[in-house]
Each structure stands twice: as structure tokens, then as C-alpha cells.
């Protein structure tokens, strides 16, 4: 299976597990990367490639779906390091001791971002409108992946993750490559004053129909929030070079034939995930 979505993103995989890949990351032949879709799977309670626990499928079915995706993409599902995403900036260094080995995820502590230099360990970031941020340090063969919804974006979780990589591996932000993965686009992300206000204040935005990050909404009293532009600003503030920041350009809300969207259906959906691992 192969279908070009745009100049950055393509649909690949198999009939039982289709996933998105990103052209700028393909040149790193030492990593496995992608973002799952709803296409394929063996779900019973939730039709499609549901990768989330507690969403209508048994844990056994969810693990089978992960096995299908791992087989299609080339990673070991037993080595997934599951996060407990709660829209925080809590991070951890992942490795052999955080791999699941077929156990259901530990939800004792929040984890919204992970880094590793351990070959085989699979970092994942669940999302169905929130942005997964992929980070590649070629010099030190280290990687990072974090979950950046509006709260994580406002609190600069991508920058926090880069700082952890710098402390742990010696990562130089100027040499780092980043990709902002599939998530809801500005066109489809309408928010109220409670969400828009903190971004307007943080970035000193003079709101207009074409203003960056936050613009005037399509309805009175509403705004359009651009997670892609906001996360790009966070990455540049962290020290990345503009030419090293990529955007998938894939809107999870728009492509309802390929992906679930929380904005579209709420919790009546399966779970998708970005994944990133160093090849063994």
C-alpha cells in the first residue's frame, strides 16, 4: 500500500494496518517512524485499528492491533514504552525497564513525553487531534516523542523534551530535526476565549482574520487556533533551526476516511498513535 497525501506525508502499510510516514524522516535509516490510522485492525467493540485500552476492545484485541502495526511498520510490539498522557509536561527517559512486554500500561504516573537512545524501545504518543512531536538527534542516535495538545503546546512540552535530550544525551538543538505530526488544522480547530486567551497573551497576538497562531474565528466570540504554528514557535524558541522543523500538514479532522478525530466524534472513537524507535 502506498498513497501520497502531500509532499511530506504518505499512507503506507497493509490492509490490516495502514499508517502515515513522513518524507523528512525517511532519510534516517536507523529509525522506524509513523502515525497509525483507523484503517485495518481486528477490533470488536471499536471497529478499526484501535490502539487504545478501555475503548470498547479487550486488552487482547488491542495488543493484536499493536502486533499488526508492528509487523507492518517493523517494530517489536513487546518493546513499546506506553505513556500515561494527561496533558502535562511530565517526561521520562525510556528504555528496557519501561517496555511493556505485553503488559497493560502502568497509569501510576503521568507521562506526556519520552526520550531514548536504546535500540528497539518504541516511543509512542497517542493522539486524535493533539500533535505528536517527533525529535531526531542524528549525532547521538537519540530520539524523542511528545504529546502536544493545546495545554502541552501552551506549556512548551516540545521544548521541555528537547531540554531533557540535551541533559541526557548532549543533544544540540541546532542539529536536531523535528516533525510536527498529524493533528487538527487551524481551519478546523475552533476554540473559545478560555483556550485562545493564554496564547494571545503569550505571543502578544493582535488578533485578525489572518493573524498567526490565533486568528479571528468563523463565528462571533470564537477563535481559530493553529497548533502547527504554535508548536513551530516552541521548537524555534528551543533553539532549532527553521529549516530543521517540518510539519506533516495532515489534519486528523479533515481526513475522516483515514483518521479518527476527537473534535468530530468525542470519545466514540478508537485511539491512534505516533511511534518512533531506533532500529536494533
C-alpha positions in Angstrom: 0.0 0.0 0.0 1.2 3.5 -0.9 -0.7 6.7 -1.3 0.8 10.2 -1.3 -1.2 12.6 0.8 1.0 15.7 0.4 4.7 16.5 -0.2 5.5 15.5 3.4 3.1 12.7 4.3 2.2 9.3 2.7 -0.1 6.5 3.6 1.7 3.1 3.8 1.4 -0.3 5.4 -1.1 -3.1 4.7 -4.8 -3.8 4.6 -4.6 -4.9 8.2 -2.6 -2.0 9.4 -2.2 1.3 7.5 -0.1 4.1 8.9 1.3 7.5 7.8 5.0 8.2 7.2 6.9 11.4 6.7 9.4 12.2 3.9 11.9 14.2 6.0 12.3 11.4 8.5 12.8 8.7 5.9 16.4 9.7 5.3 17.2 8.5 8.8 17.5 4.8 8.0 18.3 4.0 11.7 14.8 4.8 12.9 11.3 3.4 12.5 8.6 6.0 12.5 5.0 6.7 11.7 1.5 7.5 12.8 -1.3 5.0 12.9 -4.7 5.3 11.2 -8.1 3.7 11.8 -7.6 1.5 8.7 -7.2 -2.2 9.4 -7.3 -3.9 12.8 -9.3 -6.7 14.3 -11.4 -4.7 16.7 -14.7 -6.0 18.0 -16.0 -3.2 20.2 -14.3 -0.5 18.2 -14.1 -1.1 14.5 -10.7 -0.3 13.0 -7.1 -0.3 14.2 -7.8 0.8 17.7 -4.6 1.0 19.8 -6.2 2.4 23.0 -7.1 0.4 26.1 -10.5 0.8 27.6 -12.2 1.9 24.4 -14.5 -1.0 23.8 -12.0 -3.6 22.8 -10.4 -6.1 25.1 -6.8 -5.7 26.0 -6.1 -8.8 23.9 -7.6 -7.2 20.9 -5.6 -4.0 21.4 -2.4 -6.0 21.7 -3.3 -7.8 18.5 -3.8 -4.5 16.8 -0.4 -3.3 18.0 1.1 -6.6 16.7 -0.5 -5.9 13.3 1.0 -2.4 13.2 4.4 -3.6 14.4 4.5 -6.3 11.7 3.6 -3.7 9.0 5.9 -0.9 10.2 8.9 -3.0 11.5 9.0 -2.7 15.3 8.5 -5.2 18.2 5.2 -4.5 20.0 6.6 -6.1 23.1 9.0 -3.2 23.4 6.5 -0.4 23.4 7.0 2.2 26.2 3.4 3.2 26.9 2.9 6.8 28.2 0.1 7.8 30.6 -1.0 11.0 28.8 -2.7 13.6 31.0 -1.8 16.9 29.1 1.1 17.6 31.4 4.8 18.4 30.7 5.9 15.2 32.6 8.7 13.4 30.8 10.8 10.3 31.2 13.8 8.5 29.8 12.6 5.3 28.3 14.5 2.0 27.9 14.3 -1.7 28.7 12.8 -1.0 32.1 9.8 0.9 30.6 9.0 -1.6 27.8 5.6 -3.3 28.2 6.5 -6.9 27.3 2.7 -7.5 26.7 1.5 -6.0 30.0 -1.2 -3.3 30.1 0.1 0.2 30.6 1.1 1.5 34.0 -1.1 4.5 34.9 0.5 5.3 38.2 2.2 8.5 37.0 1.6 11.0 34.2 3.9 10.8 31.1 3.4 13.0 28.1 6.8 12.8 26.5 9.7 10.3 26.3 13.3 10.2 25.1 15.6 7.2 24.5 18.8 6.1 22.9 18.0 2.4 23.5 17.7 0.5 20.2 14.4 -1.4 20.0 12.5 0.7 22.6 9.3 2.0 20.9 8.2 5.5 21.9 4.5 6.3 21.3 2.3 9.3 21.5 -1.5 8.8 21.4 -3.4 11.4 19.6 -6.7 12.1 17.7 -6.2 15.8 17.1 -3.3 16.6 19.5 0.1 16.9 17.8 2.8 14.3 18.2 6.2 15.9 18.0 9.0 13.7 16.6 12.6 14.6 17.6 15.7 13.1 15.9 19.2 13.6 17.1 21.4 12.0 14.4 24.7 12.8 16.1 23.9 11.0 19.3 21.4 8.4 17.9 18.8 9.6 20.3 15.1 10.3 19.8 12.2 11.9 21.5 8.4 11.9 21.1 5.9 14.0 23.0 2.2 14.6 23.0 1.2 18.3 22.4 -2.4 19.2 22.7 -3.3 22.8 23.4 -2.2 22.6 27.0 1.1 20.9 26.2 1.7 23.4 23.4 1.0 26.4 25.7 3.4 24.9 28.3 6.1 24.2 25.6 6.3 20.4 26.1 8.4 20.1 23.0 11.0 22.5 24.4 10.9 20.6 27.7 11.6 17.3 25.8 14.5 18.9 23.9 16.0 20.1 27.2 15.8 16.6 28.6 17.6 15.3 25.5 20.3 17.9 25.9 20.8 17.0 29.6 20.7 13.2 28.9 22.5 12.8 25.6 24.2 16.1 24.9 21.8 17.0 22.2 22.5 20.3 20.4 19.1 21.9 19.4 20.7 23.4 16.3 21.4 19.9 15.0 18.1 18.5 16.0 15.4 17.6 13.4 11.7 17.9 14.4 8.4 17.0 12.8 5.0 18.1 13.9 2.8 15.1 13.2 -0.8 14.6 12.2 -3.2 16.7 14.2 -6.1 19.1 13.8 -5.5 22.0 11.5 -6.2 25.7 12.2 -9.1 25.7 9.8 -10.9 23.1 11.8 -9.8 24.0 15.4 -12.3 26.4 16.8 -11.7 27.4 20.4 -13.2 29.9 22.9 -11.6 32.7 24.9 -10.5 30.3 27.6 -8.1 28.5 25.3 -7.3 31.3 22.9 -6.6 33.9 25.6 -3.4 32.4 27.1 -1.9 32.0 23.6 -2.9 35.6 22.7 -1.2 36.8 25.9 1.9 34.6 25.5 2.6 35.6 21.9 1.3 39.2 22.1 -1.1 38.5 19.2 -3.1 41.3 17.6 -6.0 39.0 16.6 -7.1 39.4 13.0 -8.6 37.1 10.3 -5.1 36.2 9.1 -3.0 36.5 12.3 -0.5 33.8 13.2 -1.2 31.1 15.8 -4.6 32.6 16.8 -6.9 34.3 14.4 -10.4 35.6 14.4 -12.9 32.7 14.4 -15.6 31.9 11.8 -18.2 32.6 14.5 -18.6 35.6 16.8 -16.7 35.1 20.0 -14.6 32.2 18.7 -11.1 31.9 17.5 -9.1 29.5 15.3 -6.0 28.0 17.0 -3.0 26.8 14.9 -1.3 24.1 16.8 1.2 23.6 14.0 2.3 27.3 14.0 2.4 27.4 17.8 4.5 24.2 18.1 6.8 25.6 15.4 7.3 28.7 17.6 8.0 26.4 20.6 10.6 24.5 18.6 12.3 27.6 17.3 12.4 29.0 20.8 14.1 25.8 21.9 16.9 26.6 19.5 16.1 24.6 16.4 16.9 26.0 13.0 13.9 26.9 10.9 15.0 24.5 8.1 15.0 21.6 10.6 11.4 21.9 11.6 8.8 20.1 9.4 5.0 19.9 9.5 3.2 16.9 8.3 0.3 19.0 7.0 -2.2 16.2 7.8 -5.4 17.2 9.5 -7.0 14.5 11.6 -10.3 16.2 11.5 -10.4 16.7 7.7 -9.3 13.2 6.7 -12.2 11.3 8.3 -11.8 8.4 5.9 -8.3 7.8 7.3 -8.2 9.0 10.9 -10.4 9.4 14.0 -10.9 12.9 15.4 -11.8 13.8 19.0 -13.2 17.1 17.8 -15.5 15.2 15.4 -16.8 12.3 17.5 -15.6 12.8 21.1 -14.8 9.6 22.9 -16.8 7.5 20.4 -13.7 6.5 18.6 -10.6 4.4 18.7 -7.1 5.6 19.6 -4.3 6.3 17.2 -0.6 6.8 18.0 2.6 8.2 16.6 5.5 5.8 17.0 9.3 6.2 16.9 12.1 3.7 17.6 15.8 3.2 16.9 16.3 0.1 14.8 18.1 -2.8 16.5 
